[in-house]
Amino acid sequence: MAKRDVYVFAHLPQAWVPAGRLSITQERNVLASRFAYGTRYIDQPDAIEIDPVSLSLTDKPRVRGAELFPANQLTQFGGIRDATPDA
């Protein structure tokens, strides 16, 4: 079983900026994932949600410093999974 961290960037109007850290546990397929927004990213007035279902920014104090997990006991975040290659 492999565990790794990757950094997720978002394209805001001024530039690409680091949005947070995605931690992935996988064997052949992804078994689990979690995400933590960067505190400087949360403070950006034009920050966008990486995944509107599981990584909402409507309650910024709740997500600040928290590790968030995919909704409905899924192994991956939909907004991140949709952005990855199909194969």
Biopython code that builds the backbone (N, CA, C, O; Angstrom):
import numpy as np
from Bio.PDB.StructureBuilder import StructureBuilder

atoms = [
    (1, "MET", "N", (0.849, -1.163, 0.000)),
    (1, "MET", "CA", (0.000, 0.000, 0.000)),
    (1, "MET", "C", (0.903, 1.237, 0.000)),
    (1, "MET", "O", (1.811, 1.353, 0.824)),
    (2, "ALA", "N", (0.650, 2.138, -0.913)),
    (2, "ALA", "CA", (1.446, 3.361, -1.031)),
    (2, "ALA", "C", (0.638, 4.562, -0.562)),
    (2, "ALA", "O", (-0.553, 4.691, -0.845)),
    (3, "LYS", "N", (1.319, 5.424, 0.157)),
    (3, "LYS", "CA", (0.710, 6.686, 0.591)),
    (3, "LYS", "C", (1.568, 7.808, 0.042)),
    (3, "LYS", "O", (2.796, 7.751, 0.093)),
    (4, "ARG", "N", (0.900, 8.841, -0.490)),
    (4, "ARG", "CA", (1.670, 9.973, -0.991)),
    (4, "ARG", "C", (0.846, 11.246, -0.879)),
    (4, "ARG", "O", (-0.384, 11.224, -0.836)),
    (5, "ASP", "N", (1.564, 12.341, -0.833)),
    (5, "ASP", "CA", (0.956, 13.664, -0.803)),
    (5, "ASP", "C", (1.265, 14.364, -2.116)),
    (5, "ASP", "O", (2.384, 14.287, -2.624)),
    (6, "VAL", "N", (0.286, 15.034, -2.650)),
    (6, "VAL", "CA", (0.473, 15.868, -3.836)),
    (6, "VAL", "C", (-0.141, 17.235, -3.543)),
    (6, "VAL", "O", (-1.066, 17.357, -2.741)),
    (7, "TYR", "N", (0.383, 18.242, -4.199)),
    (7, "TYR", "CA", (-0.124, 19.590, -3.984)),
    (7, "TYR", "C", (-1.009, 19.985, -5.150)),
    (7, "TYR", "O", (-0.656, 19.800, -6.314)),
    (8, "VAL", "N", (-2.158, 20.527, -4.815)),
    (8, "VAL", "CA", (-3.162, 20.908, -5.802)),
    (8, "VAL", "C", (-3.085, 22.416, -6.008)),
    (8, "VAL", "O", (-3.048, 23.184, -5.046)),
    (9, "PHE", "N", (-3.063, 22.827, -7.261)),
    (9, "PHE", "CA", (-3.033, 24.245, -7.611)),
    (9, "PHE", "C", (-4.351, 24.630, -8.275)),
    (9, "PHE", "O", (-5.002, 23.802, -8.912)),
    (10, "ALA", "N", (-4.730, 25.878, -8.121)),
    (10, "ALA", "CA", (-5.931, 26.408, -8.760)),
    (10, "ALA", "C", (-5.541, 27.629, -9.583)),
    (10, "ALA", "O", (-4.647, 28.387, -9.207)),
    (11, "HIS", "N", (-6.214, 27.806, -10.698)),
    (11, "HIS", "CA", (-5.944, 28.976, -11.536)),
    (11, "HIS", "C", (-6.922, 30.083, -11.155)),
    (11, "HIS", "O", (-8.103, 30.028, -11.498)),
    (12, "LEU", "N", (-6.425, 31.066, -10.455)),
    (12, "LEU", "CA", (-7.213, 32.242, -10.101)),
    (12, "LEU", "C", (-6.925, 33.319, -11.142)),
    (12, "LEU", "O", (-5.989, 33.171, -11.927)),
    (13, "PRO", "N", (-7.693, 34.382, -11.170)),
    (13, "PRO", "CA", (-7.490, 35.395, -12.218)),
    (13, "PRO", "C", (-6.057, 35.909, -12.338)),
    (13, "PRO", "O", (-5.616, 36.219, -13.445)),
    (14, "GLN", "N", (-5.322, 36.008, -11.235)),
    (14, "GLN", "CA", (-3.970, 36.566, -11.318)),
    (14, "GLN", "C", (-2.906, 35.539, -11.678)),
    (14, "GLN", "O", (-1.890, 35.912, -12.264)),
    (15, "ALA", "N", (-3.094, 34.260, -11.352)),
    (15, "ALA", "CA", (-2.062, 33.248, -11.615)),
    (15, "ALA", "C", (-2.495, 31.905, -11.037)),
    (15, "ALA", "O", (-3.537, 31.788, -10.391)),
    (16, "TRP", "N", (-1.647, 30.877, -11.293)),
    (16, "TRP", "CA", (-1.802, 29.595, -10.615)),
    (16, "TRP", "C", (-1.302, 29.760, -9.185)),
    (16, "TRP", "O", (-0.232, 30.326, -8.960)),
    (17, "VAL", "N", (-2.067, 29.270, -8.225)),
    (17, "VAL", "CA", (-1.676, 29.374, -6.818)),
    (17, "VAL", "C", (-1.886, 28.024, -6.141)),
    (17, "VAL", "O", (-2.787, 27.278, -6.523)),
    (18, "PRO", "N", (-1.061, 27.699, -5.135)),
    (18, "PRO", "CA", (-1.276, 26.449, -4.403)),
    (18, "PRO", "C", (-2.570, 26.541, -3.599)),
    (18, "PRO", "O", (-2.798, 27.505, -2.868)),
    (19, "ALA", "N", (-3.415, 25.515, -3.749)),
    (19, "ALA", "CA", (-4.703, 25.503, -3.063)),
    (19, "ALA", "C", (-4.691, 24.621, -1.822)),
    (19, "ALA", "O", (-5.377, 24.919, -0.844)),
    (20, "GLY", "N", (-3.920, 23.542, -1.850)),
    (20, "GLY", "CA", (-3.909, 22.657, -0.692)),
    (20, "GLY", "C", (-3.146, 21.374, -0.960)),
    (20, "GLY", "O", (-2.520, 21.204, -2.006)),
    (21, "ARG", "N", (-3.214, 20.475, 0.015)),
    (21, "ARG", "CA", (-2.494, 19.198, -0.042)),
    (21, "ARG", "C", (-3.498, 18.048, -0.116)),
    (21, "ARG", "O", (-4.409, 17.945, 0.705)),
    (22, "LEU", "N", (-3.313, 17.195, -1.106)),
    (22, "LEU", "CA", (-4.125, 15.998, -1.275)),
    (22, "LEU", "C", (-3.290, 14.803, -0.846)),
    (22, "LEU", "O", (-2.191, 14.592, -1.359)),
    (23, "SER", "N", (-3.802, 14.029, 0.084)),
    (23, "SER", "CA", (-3.116, 12.809, 0.537)),
    (23, "SER", "C", (-3.885, 11.617, -0.011)),
    (23, "SER", "O", (-5.105, 11.528, 0.128)),
    (24, "ILE", "N", (-3.152, 10.705, -0.636)),
    (24, "ILE", "CA", (-3.757, 9.558, -1.315)),
    (24, "ILE", "C", (-3.164, 8.260, -0.769)),
    (24, "ILE", "O", (-1.952, 8.149, -0.586)),
    (25, "THR", "N", (-4.021, 7.294, -0.515)),
    (25, "THR", "CA", (-3.607, 5.939, -0.163)),
    (25, "THR", "C", (-4.104, 5.036, -1.278)),
    (25, "THR", "O", (-5.292, 5.022, -1.601)),
    (26, "GLN", "N", (-3.168, 4.270, -1.869)),
    (26, "GLN", "CA", (-3.594, 3.413, -2.966)),
    (26, "GLN", "C", (-2.775, 2.140, -3.030)),
    (26, "GLN", "O", (-1.637, 2.073, -2.565)),
    (27, "GLU", "N", (-3.392, 1.141, -3.621)),
    (27, "GLU", "CA", (-2.699, -0.071, -4.052)),
    (27, "GLU", "C", (-2.727, 0.020, -5.563)),
    (27, "GLU", "O", (-1.980, 0.813, -6.137)),
    (28, "ARG", "N", (-3.548, -0.751, -6.217)),
    (28, "ARG", "CA", (-3.732, -0.575, -7.662)),
    (28, "ARG", "C", (-4.669, 0.603, -7.916)),
    (28, "ARG", "O", (-4.434, 1.404, -8.821)),
    (29, "ASN", "N", (-5.709, 0.705, -7.131)),
    (29, "ASN", "CA", (-6.682, 1.796, -7.208)),
    (29, "ASN", "C", (-6.579, 2.659, -5.958)),
    (29, "ASN", "O", (-5.970, 2.256, -4.966)),
    (30, "VAL", "N", (-7.166, 3.828, -6.007)),
    (30, "VAL", "CA", (-7.192, 4.705, -4.834)),
    (30, "VAL", "C", (-8.101, 4.079, -3.777)),
    (30, "VAL", "O", (-9.260, 3.765, -4.049)),
    (31, "LEU", "N", (-7.566, 3.903, -2.577)),
    (31, "LEU", "CA", (-8.334, 3.331, -1.468)),
    (31, "LEU", "C", (-8.946, 4.422, -0.596)),
    (31, "LEU", "O", (-10.033, 4.249, -0.045)),
    (32, "ALA", "N", (-8.236, 5.552, -0.475)),
    (32, "ALA", "CA", (-8.720, 6.643, 0.376)),
    (32, "ALA", "C", (-7.996, 7.924, -0.010)),
    (32, "ALA", "O", (-6.895, 7.898, -0.558)),
    (33, "SER", "N", (-8.640, 9.037, 0.289)),
    (33, "SER", "CA", (-7.996, 10.329, 0.068)),
    (33, "SER", "C", (-8.520, 11.331, 1.081)),
    (33, "SER", "O", (-9.608, 11.180, 1.638)),
    (34, "ARG", "N", (-7.715, 12.353, 1.299)),
    (34, "ARG", "CA", (-8.112, 13.455, 2.183)),
    (34, "ARG", "C", (-7.448, 14.716, 1.647)),
    (34, "ARG", "O", (-6.434, 14.650, 0.951)),
    (35, "PHE", "N", (-8.027, 15.860, 1.978)),
    (35, "PHE", "CA", (-7.544, 17.125, 1.436)),
    (35, "PHE", "C", (-7.555, 18.174, 2.528)),
    (35, "PHE", "O", (-8.464, 18.215, 3.357)),
    (36, "ALA", "N", (-6.540, 19.020, 2.522)),
    (36, "ALA", "CA", (-6.475, 20.152, 3.447)),
    (36, "ALA", "C", (-6.175, 21.404, 2.632)),
    (36, "ALA", "O", (-5.159, 21.475, 1.941)),
    (37, "TYR", "N", (-7.066, 22.393, 2.716)),
    (37, "TYR", "CA", (-6.821, 23.667, 2.044)),
    (37, "TYR", "C", (-5.673, 24.391, 2.729)),
    (37, "TYR", "O", (-5.511, 24.296, 3.946)),
    (38, "GLY", "N", (-4.881, 25.110, 1.956)),
    (38, "GLY", "CA", (-3.860, 25.985, 2.511)),
    (38, "GLY", "C", (-4.524, 27.215, 3.121)),
    (38, "GLY", "O", (-5.492, 27.735, 2.567)),
    (39, "THR", "N", (-4.019, 27.676, 4.239)),
    (39, "THR", "CA", (-4.661, 28.813, 4.906)),
    (39, "THR", "C", (-4.562, 30.090, 4.079)),
    (39, "THR", "O", (-5.487, 30.902, 4.088)),
    (40, "ARG", "N", (-3.469, 30.275, 3.373)),
    (40, "ARG", "CA", (-3.370, 31.462, 2.517)),
    (40, "ARG", "C", (-4.347, 31.369, 1.349)),
    (40, "ARG", "O", (-4.869, 32.387, 0.896)),
    (41, "TYR", "N", (-4.597, 30.165, 0.865)),
    (41, "TYR", "CA", (-5.564, 29.996, -0.216)),
    (41, "TYR", "C", (-6.967, 30.359, 0.267)),
    (41, "TYR", "O", (-7.699, 31.071, -0.421)),
    (42, "ILE", "N", (-7.333, 29.878, 1.429)),
    (42, "ILE", "CA", (-8.663, 30.169, 1.976)),
    (42, "ILE", "C", (-8.883, 31.673, 2.101)),
    (42, "ILE", "O", (-9.999, 32.159, 1.916)),
    (43, "ASP", "N", (-7.818, 32.409, 2.413)),
    (43, "ASP", "CA", (-7.932, 33.860, 2.585)),
    (43, "ASP", "C", (-8.049, 34.632, 1.270)),
    (43, "ASP", "O", (-8.359, 35.823, 1.280)),
    (44, "GLN", "N", (-7.804, 33.963, 0.137)),
    (44, "GLN", "CA", (-7.924, 34.635, -1.156)),
    (44, "GLN", "C", (-9.390, 35.007, -1.388)),
    (44, "GLN", "O", (-10.259, 34.146, -1.251)),
    (45, "PRO", "N", (-9.690, 36.252, -1.731)),
    (45, "PRO", "CA", (-11.096, 36.623, -1.952)),
    (45, "PRO", "C", (-11.718, 35.915, -3.156)),
    (45, "PRO", "O", (-12.938, 35.767, -3.219)),
    (46, "ASP", "N", (-10.898, 35.480, -4.106)),
    (46, "ASP", "CA", (-11.416, 34.810, -5.292)),
    (46, "ASP", "C", (-11.120, 33.305, -5.303)),
    (46, "ASP", "O", (-11.109, 32.682, -6.365)),
    (47, "ALA", "N", (-10.882, 32.723, -4.123)),
    (47, "ALA", "CA", (-10.617, 31.280, -4.028)),
    (47, "ALA", "C", (-11.824, 30.503, -4.545)),
    (47, "ALA", "O", (-12.972, 30.854, -4.272)),
    (48, "ILE", "N", (-11.541, 29.446, -5.293)),
    (48, "ILE", "CA", (-12.603, 28.589, -5.798)),
    (48, "ILE", "C", (-12.562, 27.249, -5.078)),
    (48, "ILE", "O", (-11.512, 26.816, -4.604)),
    (49, "GLU", "N", (-13.709, 26.604, -5.004)),
    (49, "GLU", "CA", (-13.775, 25.292, -4.373)),
    (49, "GLU", "C", (-13.157, 24.256, -5.303)),
    (49, "GLU", "O", (-13.446, 24.246, -6.500)),
    (50, "ILE", "N", (-12.326, 23.404, -4.773)),
    (50, "ILE", "CA", (-11.713, 22.349, -5.574)),
    (50, "ILE", "C", (-12.751, 21.282, -5.907)),
    (50, "ILE", "O", (-12.722, 20.698, -6.991)),
    (51, "ASP", "N", (-13.652, 21.033, -4.991)),
    (51, "ASP", "CA", (-14.778, 20.127, -5.218)),
    (51, "ASP", "C", (-15.977, 20.723, -4.484)),
    (51, "ASP", "O", (-15.949, 20.810, -3.256)),
    (52, "PRO", "N", (-17.027, 21.135, -5.192)),
    (52, "PRO", "CA", (-18.143, 21.819, -4.534)),
    (52, "PRO", "C", (-18.923, 20.952, -3.554)),
    (52, "PRO", "O", (-19.583, 21.486, -2.662)),
    (53, "VAL", "N", (-18.868, 19.642, -3.694)),
    (53, "VAL", "CA", (-19.617, 18.767, -2.789)),
    (53, "VAL", "C", (-18.853, 18.534, -1.492)),
    (53, "VAL", "O", (-19.382, 18.789, -0.411)),
    (54, "SER", "N", (-17.632, 18.059, -1.583)),
    (54, "SER", "CA", (-16.870, 17.672, -0.389)),
    (54, "SER", "C", (-15.940, 18.759, 0.127)),
    (54, "SER", "O", (-15.533, 18.721, 1.288)),
    (55, "LEU", "N", (-15.597, 19.733, -0.719)),
    (55, "LEU", "CA", (-14.603, 20.734, -0.334)),
    (55, "LEU", "C", (-15.172, 22.149, -0.456)),
    (55, "LEU", "O", (-14.528, 23.048, -0.997)),
    (56, "SER", "N", (-16.362, 22.322, 0.047)),
    (56, "SER", "CA", (-17.029, 23.615, -0.027)),
    (56, "SER", "C", (-16.274, 24.671, 0.787)),
    (56, "SER", "O", (-15.710, 24.376, 1.840)),
    (57, "LEU", "N", (-16.276, 25.885, 0.285)),
    (57, "LEU", "CA", (-15.653, 27.005, 0.998)),
    (57, "LEU", "C", (-16.698, 27.963, 1.572)),
    (57, "LEU", "O", (-16.368, 29.099, 1.912)),
    (58, "THR", "N", (-17.942, 27.524, 1.682)),
    (58, "THR", "CA", (-18.974, 28.406, 2.225)),
    (58, "THR", "C", (-18.787, 28.652, 3.718)),
    (58, "THR", "O", (-19.208, 29.693, 4.223)),
    (59, "ASP", "N", (-18.171, 27.726, 4.430)),
    (59, "ASP", "CA", (-17.890, 27.883, 5.860)),
    (59, "ASP", "C", (-16.375, 27.808, 6.054)),
    (59, "ASP", "O", (-15.843, 26.791, 6.499)),
    (60, "LYS", "N", (-15.697, 28.893, 5.714)),
    (60, "LYS", "CA", (-14.227, 28.904, 5.750)),
    (60, "LYS", "C", (-13.645, 28.602, 7.129)),
    (60, "LYS", "O", (-12.632, 27.908, 7.203)),
    (61, "PRO", "N", (-14.235, 29.089, 8.230)),
    (61, "PRO", "CA", (-13.670, 28.724, 9.544)),
    (61, "PRO", "C", (-13.694, 27.209, 9.797)),
    (61, "PRO", "O", (-12.798, 26.685, 10.460)),
    (62, "ARG", "N", (-14.694, 26.511, 9.285)),
    (62, "ARG", "CA", (-14.786, 25.063, 9.497)),
    (62, "ARG", "C", (-13.700, 24.319, 8.743)),
    (62, "ARG", "O", (-13.187, 23.321, 9.249)),
    (63, "VAL", "N", (-13.329, 24.769, 7.546)),
    (63, "VAL", "CA", (-12.343, 24.036, 6.747)),
    (63, "VAL", "C", (-10.912, 24.477, 7.029)),
    (63, "VAL", "O", (-9.971, 23.772, 6.665)),
    (64, "ARG", "N", (-10.732, 25.620, 7.664)),
    (64, "ARG", "CA", (-9.384, 26.122, 7.972)),
    (64, "ARG", "C", (-8.662, 25.138, 8.894)),
    (64, "ARG", "O", (-9.106, 24.881, 10.013)),
    (65, "GLY", "N", (-7.557, 24.600, 8.417)),
    (65, "GLY", "CA", (-6.752, 23.682, 9.218)),
    (65, "GLY", "C", (-7.316, 22.281, 9.351)),
    (65, "GLY", "O", (-6.765, 21.464, 10.089)),
    (66, "ALA", "N", (-8.408, 21.984, 8.648)),
    (66, "ALA", "CA", (-9.049, 20.671, 8.773)),
    (66, "ALA", "C", (-8.681, 19.765, 7.605)),
    (66, "ALA", "O", (-8.489, 20.224, 6.479)),
    (67, "GLU", "N", (-8.589, 18.477, 7.893)),
    (67, "GLU", "CA", (-8.468, 17.496, 6.820)),
    (67, "GLU", "C", (-9.882, 17.076, 6.456)),
    (67, "GLU", "O", (-10.668, 16.674, 7.315)),
    (68, "LEU", "N", (-10.190, 17.173, 5.179)),
    (68, "LEU", "CA", (-11.534, 16.892, 4.692)),
    (68, "LEU", "C", (-11.524, 15.595, 3.893)),
    (68, "LEU", "O", (-10.529, 15.248, 3.257)),
    (69, "PHE", "N", (-12.650, 14.886, 3.936)),
    (69, "PHE", "CA", (-12.763, 13.591, 3.285)),
    (69, "PHE", "C", (-13.884, 13.618, 2.254)),
    (69, "PHE", "O", (-14.816, 14.410, 2.389)),
    (70, "PRO", "N", (-13.818, 12.772, 1.228)),
    (70, "PRO", "CA", (-14.879, 12.739, 0.224)),
    (70, "PRO", "C", (-16.234, 12.397, 0.846)),
    (70, "PRO", "O", (-16.326, 11.602, 1.782)),
    (71, "ALA", "N", (-17.270, 13.012, 0.307)),
    (71, "ALA", "CA", (-18.631, 12.755, 0.788)),
    (71, "ALA", "C", (-19.079, 11.339, 0.424)),
    (71, "ALA", "O", (-18.539, 10.715, -0.489)),
    (72, "ASN", "N", (-20.061, 10.857, 1.148)),
    (72, "ASN", "CA", (-20.730, 9.582, 0.848)),
    (72, "ASN", "C", (-19.782, 8.386, 0.843)),
    (72, "ASN", "O", (-20.002, 7.420, 0.112)),
    (73, "GLN", "N", (-18.739, 8.450, 1.649)),
    (73, "GLN", "CA", (-17.774, 7.360, 1.800)),
    (73, "GLN", "C", (-17.097, 6.964, 0.488)),
    (73, "GLN", "O", (-16.702, 5.812, 0.312)),
    (74, "LEU", "N", (-16.964, 7.923, -0.429)),
    (74, "LEU", "CA", (-16.221, 7.674, -1.660)),
    (74, "LEU", "C", (-14.727, 7.687, -1.357)),
    (74, "LEU", "O", (-14.312, 8.182, -0.309)),
    (75, "THR", "N", (-13.927, 7.154, -2.253)),
    (75, "THR", "CA", (-12.482, 7.124, -2.031)),
    (75, "THR", "C", (-11.778, 8.346, -2.602)),
    (75, "THR", "O", (-10.641, 8.637, -2.231)),
    (76, "GLN", "N", (-12.453, 9.071, -3.512)),
    (76, "GLN", "CA", (-11.835, 10.226, -4.161)),
    (76, "GLN", "C", (-12.811, 11.399, -4.193)),
    (76, "GLN", "O", (-14.026, 11.223, -4.105)),
    (77, "PHE", "N", (-12.252, 12.590, -4.321)),
    (77, "PHE", "CA", (-13.061, 13.794, -4.474)),
    (77, "PHE", "C", (-13.465, 13.915, -5.944)),
    (77, "PHE", "O", (-12.626, 13.771, -6.833)),
    (78, "GLY", "N", (-14.737, 14.175, -6.196)),
    (78, "GLY", "CA", (-15.223, 14.270, -7.564)),
    (78, "GLY", "C", (-14.522, 15.338, -8.383)),
    (78, "GLY", "O", (-14.184, 15.099, -9.542)),
    (79, "GLY", "N", (-14.296, 16.518, -7.800)),
    (79, "GLY", "CA", (-13.657, 17.605, -8.523)),
    (79, "GLY", "C", (-12.225, 17.300, -8.904)),
    (79, "GLY", "O", (-11.736, 17.793, -9.921)),
    (80, "ILE", "N", (-11.554, 16.505, -8.113)),
    (80, "ILE", "CA", (-10.174, 16.108, -8.420)),
    (80, "ILE", "C", (-10.168, 14.928, -9.393)),
    (80, "ILE", "O", (-9.390, 14.905, -10.347)),
    (81, "ARG", "N", (-11.026, 13.967, -9.149)),
    (81, "ARG", "CA", (-11.113, 12.789, -10.038)),
    (81, "ARG", "C", (-11.458, 13.228, -11.463)),
    (81, "ARG", "O", (-10.895, 12.698, -12.421)),
    (82, "ASP", "N", (-12.368, 14.182, -11.616)),
    (82, "ASP", "CA", (-12.766, 14.645, -12.948)),
    (82, "ASP", "C", (-11.623, 15.333, -13.683)),
    (82, "ASP", "O", (-11.619, 15.364, -14.913)),
    (83, "ALA", "N", (-10.660, 15.882, -12.962)),
    (83, "ALA", "CA", (-9.544, 16.607, -13.583)),
    (83, "ALA", "C", (-8.378, 15.692, -13.942)),
    (83, "ALA", "O", (-7.425, 16.145, -14.575)),
    (84, "THR", "N", (-8.426, 14.431, -13.559)),
    (84, "THR", "CA", (-7.315, 13.527, -13.834)),
    (84, "THR", "C", (-7.535, 12.793, -15.163)),
    (84, "THR", "O", (-8.665, 12.706, -15.645)),
    (85, "PRO", "N", (-6.463, 12.272, -15.750)),
    (85, "PRO", "CA", (-6.608, 11.506, -16.995)),
    (85, "PRO", "C", (-7.467, 10.261, -16.789)),
    (85, "PRO", "O", (-7.517, 9.706, -15.691)),
    (86, "ASP", "N", (-8.135, 9.834, -17.842)),
    (86, "ASP", "CA", (-8.990, 8.654, -17.756)),
    (86, "ASP", "C", (-8.226, 7.342, -17.716)),
    (86, "ASP", "O", (-8.754, 6.333, -17.248)),
    (87, "ALA", "N", (-7.003, 7.341, -18.195)),
    (87, "ALA", "CA", (-6.253, 6.098, -18.227)),
    (87, "ALA", "C", (-4.856, 6.323, -17.694)),
    (87, "ALA", "O", (-4.058, 5.387, -17.638)),
]
sb = StructureBuilder()
sb.init_structure("model")
sb.init_model(0)
sb.init_chain("A")
sb.init_seg("    ")
for serial, (resi, resn, name, xyz) in enumerate(atoms, 1):
    if name == "N":
        sb.init_residue(resn, " ", resi, " ")
    sb.init_atom(name, np.array(xyz, "f"), 0.0, 1.0, " ", f" {name:<3s}", serial, name[0])
structure = sb.get_structure()
